[in-house]
């Protein structure tokens, strides 16, 4: 079954997020520990988080 245009767009968004995360992983070692902690806290507080997106995907059967 072919994917809809909307599904392809969402998959492209996932690719964009993965690219951003790879860039973050490269930059993180250059940050001092206090900045790493601050960014970690910021990431934890972001809404929605990946868990919420995964839950939304799992609940739409």
Phi and psi in radians as a Rosetta constraint file:
Dihedral C 1 N 2 CA 2 C 2 CIRCULARHARMONIC -1.209 0.35
Dihedral N 2 CA 2 C 2 N 3 CIRCULARHARMONIC 2.653 0.35
Dihedral C 2 N 3 CA 3 C 3 CIRCULARHARMONIC -1.384 0.35
Dihedral N 3 CA 3 C 3 N 4 CIRCULARHARMONIC 2.585 0.35
Dihedral C 3 N 4 CA 4 C 4 CIRCULARHARMONIC -1.298 0.35
Dihedral N 4 CA 4 C 4 N 5 CIRCULARHARMONIC 2.853 0.35
Dihedral C 4 N 5 CA 5 C 5 CIRCULARHARMONIC -1.049 0.35
Dihedral N 5 CA 5 C 5 N 6 CIRCULARHARMONIC -0.635 0.35
Dihedral C 5 N 6 CA 6 C 6 CIRCULARHARMONIC -1.162 0.35
Dihedral N 6 CA 6 C 6 N 7 CIRCULARHARMONIC -0.719 0.35
Dihedral C 6 N 7 CA 7 C 7 CIRCULARHARMONIC -1.108 0.35
Dihedral N 7 CA 7 C 7 N 8 CIRCULARHARMONIC -0.705 0.35
Dihedral C 7 N 8 CA 8 C 8 CIRCULARHARMONIC -1.124 0.35
Dihedral N 8 CA 8 C 8 N 9 CIRCULARHARMONIC -0.712 0.35
Dihedral C 8 N 9 CA 9 C 9 CIRCULARHARMONIC -1.083 0.35
Dihedral N 9 CA 9 C 9 N 10 CIRCULARHARMONIC -0.732 0.35
Dihedral C 9 N 10 CA 10 C 10 CIRCULARHARMONIC -1.149 0.35
Dihedral N 10 CA 10 C 10 N 11 CIRCULARHARMONIC -0.708 0.35
Dihedral C 10 N 11 CA 11 C 11 CIRCULARHARMONIC -1.107 0.35
Dihedral N 11 CA 11 C 11 N 12 CIRCULARHARMONIC -0.641 0.35
Dihedral C 11 N 12 CA 12 C 12 CIRCULARHARMONIC -1.129 0.35
Dihedral N 12 CA 12 C 12 N 13 CIRCULARHARMONIC -0.634 0.35
Dihedral C 12 N 13 CA 13 C 13 CIRCULARHARMONIC -1.113 0.35
Dihedral N 13 CA 13 C 13 N 14 CIRCULARHARMONIC -0.708 0.35
Dihedral C 13 N 14 CA 14 C 14 CIRCULARHARMONIC -1.057 0.35
Dihedral N 14 CA 14 C 14 N 15 CIRCULARHARMONIC -0.749 0.35
Dihedral C 14 N 15 CA 15 C 15 CIRCULARHARMONIC -1.056 0.35
Dihedral N 15 CA 15 C 15 N 16 CIRCULARHARMONIC -0.715 0.35
Dihedral C 15 N 16 CA 16 C 16 CIRCULARHARMONIC -1.102 0.35
Dihedral N 16 CA 16 C 16 N 17 CIRCULARHARMONIC -0.732 0.35
Dihedral C 16 N 17 CA 17 C 17 CIRCULARHARMONIC -1.131 0.35
Dihedral N 17 CA 17 C 17 N 18 CIRCULARHARMONIC -0.754 0.35
Dihedral C 17 N 18 CA 18 C 18 CIRCULARHARMONIC -1.075 0.35
Dihedral N 18 CA 18 C 18 N 19 CIRCULARHARMONIC -0.704 0.35
Dihedral C 18 N 19 CA 19 C 19 CIRCULARHARMONIC -1.096 0.35
Dihedral N 19 CA 19 C 19 N 20 CIRCULARHARMONIC -0.750 0.35
Dihedral C 19 N 20 CA 20 C 20 CIRCULARHARMONIC -1.079 0.35
Dihedral N 20 CA 20 C 20 N 21 CIRCULARHARMONIC -0.749 0.35
Dihedral C 20 N 21 CA 21 C 21 CIRCULARHARMONIC -1.123 0.35
Dihedral N 21 CA 21 C 21 N 22 CIRCULARHARMONIC -0.697 0.35
Dihedral C 21 N 22 CA 22 C 22 CIRCULARHARMONIC -1.074 0.35
Dihedral N 22 CA 22 C 22 N 23 CIRCULARHARMONIC -0.716 0.35
Dihedral C 22 N 23 CA 23 C 23 CIRCULARHARMONIC -1.108 0.35
Dihedral N 23 CA 23 C 23 N 24 CIRCULARHARMONIC -0.699 0.35
Dihedral C 23 N 24 CA 24 C 24 CIRCULARHARMONIC -1.091 0.35
Dihedral N 24 CA 24 C 24 N 25 CIRCULARHARMONIC -0.764 0.35
Dihedral C 24 N 25 CA 25 C 25 CIRCULARHARMONIC -1.062 0.35
Dihedral N 25 CA 25 C 25 N 26 CIRCULARHARMONIC -0.633 0.35
Dihedral C 25 N 26 CA 26 C 26 CIRCULARHARMONIC -1.197 0.35
Dihedral N 26 CA 26 C 26 N 27 CIRCULARHARMONIC -0.667 0.35
Dihedral C 26 N 27 CA 27 C 27 CIRCULARHARMONIC -1.428 0.35
Dihedral N 27 CA 27 C 27 N 28 CIRCULARHARMONIC -0.502 0.35
Dihedral C 27 N 28 CA 28 C 28 CIRCULARHARMONIC -0.982 0.35
Dihedral N 28 CA 28 C 28 N 29 CIRCULARHARMONIC -0.746 0.35
Dihedral C 28 N 29 CA 29 C 29 CIRCULARHARMONIC -1.037 0.35
Dihedral N 29 CA 29 C 29 N 30 CIRCULARHARMONIC -0.403 0.35
Dihedral C 29 N 30 CA 30 C 30 CIRCULARHARMONIC -1.423 0.35
Dihedral N 30 CA 30 C 30 N 31 CIRCULARHARMONIC -0.141 0.35
Dihedral C 30 N 31 CA 31 C 31 CIRCULARHARMONIC -1.554 0.35
Dihedral N 31 CA 31 C 31 N 32 CIRCULARHARMONIC 2.542 0.35
Dihedral C 31 N 32 CA 32 C 32 CIRCULARHARMONIC -1.233 0.35
Dihedral N 32 CA 32 C 32 N 33 CIRCULARHARMONIC 2.744 0.35
Dihedral C 32 N 33 CA 33 C 33 CIRCULARHARMONIC -0.947 0.35
Dihedral N 33 CA 33 C 33 N 34 CIRCULARHARMONIC -0.669 0.35
Dihedral C 33 N 34 CA 34 C 34 CIRCULARHARMONIC -1.160 0.35
Dihedral N 34 CA 34 C 34 N 35 CIRCULARHARMONIC -0.628 0.35
Dihedral C 34 N 35 CA 35 C 35 CIRCULARHARMONIC -1.255 0.35
Dihedral N 35 CA 35 C 35 N 36 CIRCULARHARMONIC -0.652 0.35
Dihedral C 35 N 36 CA 36 C 36 CIRCULARHARMONIC -1.034 0.35
Dihedral N 36 CA 36 C 36 N 37 CIRCULARHARMONIC -0.792 0.35
Dihedral C 36 N 37 CA 37 C 37 CIRCULARHARMONIC -1.064 0.35
Dihedral N 37 CA 37 C 37 N 38 CIRCULARHARMONIC -0.779 0.35
Dihedral C 37 N 38 CA 38 C 38 CIRCULARHARMONIC -1.088 0.35
Dihedral N 38 CA 38 C 38 N 39 CIRCULARHARMONIC -0.749 0.35
Dihedral C 38 N 39 CA 39 C 39 CIRCULARHARMONIC -1.183 0.35
Dihedral N 39 CA 39 C 39 N 40 CIRCULARHARMONIC -0.671 0.35
Dihedral C 39 N 40 CA 40 C 40 CIRCULARHARMONIC -1.040 0.35
Dihedral N 40 CA 40 C 40 N 41 CIRCULARHARMONIC -0.811 0.35
Dihedral C 40 N 41 CA 41 C 41 CIRCULARHARMONIC -1.083 0.35
Dihedral N 41 CA 41 C 41 N 42 CIRCULARHARMONIC -0.722 0.35
Dihedral C 41 N 42 CA 42 C 42 CIRCULARHARMONIC -1.089 0.35
Dihedral N 42 CA 42 C 42 N 43 CIRCULARHARMONIC -0.747 0.35
Dihedral C 42 N 43 CA 43 C 43 CIRCULARHARMONIC -1.140 0.35
Dihedral N 43 CA 43 C 43 N 44 CIRCULARHARMONIC -0.718 0.35
Dihedral C 43 N 44 CA 44 C 44 CIRCULARHARMONIC -1.084 0.35
Dihedral N 44 CA 44 C 44 N 45 CIRCULARHARMONIC -0.563 0.35
Dihedral C 44 N 45 CA 45 C 45 CIRCULARHARMONIC -1.501 0.35
Dihedral N 45 CA 45 C 45 N 46 CIRCULARHARMONIC -0.165 0.35
Dihedral C 45 N 46 CA 46 C 46 CIRCULARHARMONIC -1.163 0.35
Dihedral N 46 CA 46 C 46 N 47 CIRCULARHARMONIC 2.484 0.35
Dihedral C 46 N 47 CA 47 C 47 CIRCULARHARMONIC -2.236 0.35
Dihedral N 47 CA 47 C 47 N 48 CIRCULARHARMONIC 2.350 0.35
Dihedral C 47 N 48 CA 48 C 48 CIRCULARHARMONIC -1.357 0.35
Dihedral N 48 CA 48 C 48 N 49 CIRCULARHARMONIC 2.725 0.35
Dihedral C 48 N 49 CA 49 C 49 CIRCULARHARMONIC -1.600 0.35
Dihedral N 49 CA 49 C 49 N 50 CIRCULARHARMONIC 2.995 0.35
Dihedral C 49 N 50 CA 50 C 50 CIRCULARHARMONIC -1.057 0.35
Dihedral N 50 CA 50 C 50 N 51 CIRCULARHARMONIC -0.576 0.35
Dihedral C 50 N 51 CA 51 C 51 CIRCULARHARMONIC -1.102 0.35
Dihedral N 51 CA 51 C 51 N 52 CIRCULARHARMONIC -0.684 0.35
Dihedral C 51 N 52 CA 52 C 52 CIRCULARHARMONIC -1.166 0.35
Dihedral N 52 CA 52 C 52 N 53 CIRCULARHARMONIC -0.671 0.35
Dihedral C 52 N 53 CA 53 C 53 CIRCULARHARMONIC -1.182 0.35
Dihedral N 53 CA 53 C 53 N 54 CIRCULARHARMONIC -0.751 0.35
Dihedral C 53 N 54 CA 54 C 54 CIRCULARHARMONIC -1.096 0.35
Dihedral N 54 CA 54 C 54 N 55 CIRCULARHARMONIC -0.700 0.35
Dihedral C 54 N 55 CA 55 C 55 CIRCULARHARMONIC -1.104 0.35
Dihedral N 55 CA 55 C 55 N 56 CIRCULARHARMONIC -0.722 0.35
Dihedral C 55 N 56 CA 56 C 56 CIRCULARHARMONIC -1.104 0.35
Dihedral N 56 CA 56 C 56 N 57 CIRCULARHARMONIC -0.687 0.35
Dihedral C 56 N 57 CA 57 C 57 CIRCULARHARMONIC -1.158 0.35
Dihedral N 57 CA 57 C 57 N 58 CIRCULARHARMONIC -0.710 0.35
Dihedral C 57 N 58 CA 58 C 58 CIRCULARHARMONIC -1.231 0.35
Dihedral N 58 CA 58 C 58 N 59 CIRCULARHARMONIC -0.533 0.35
Dihedral C 58 N 59 CA 59 C 59 CIRCULARHARMONIC -1.471 0.35
Dihedral N 59 CA 59 C 59 N 60 CIRCULARHARMONIC -0.077 0.35
Dihedral C 59 N 60 CA 60 C 60 CIRCULARHARMONIC -1.830 0.35
Dihedral N 60 CA 60 C 60 N 61 CIRCULARHARMONIC 1.139 0.35
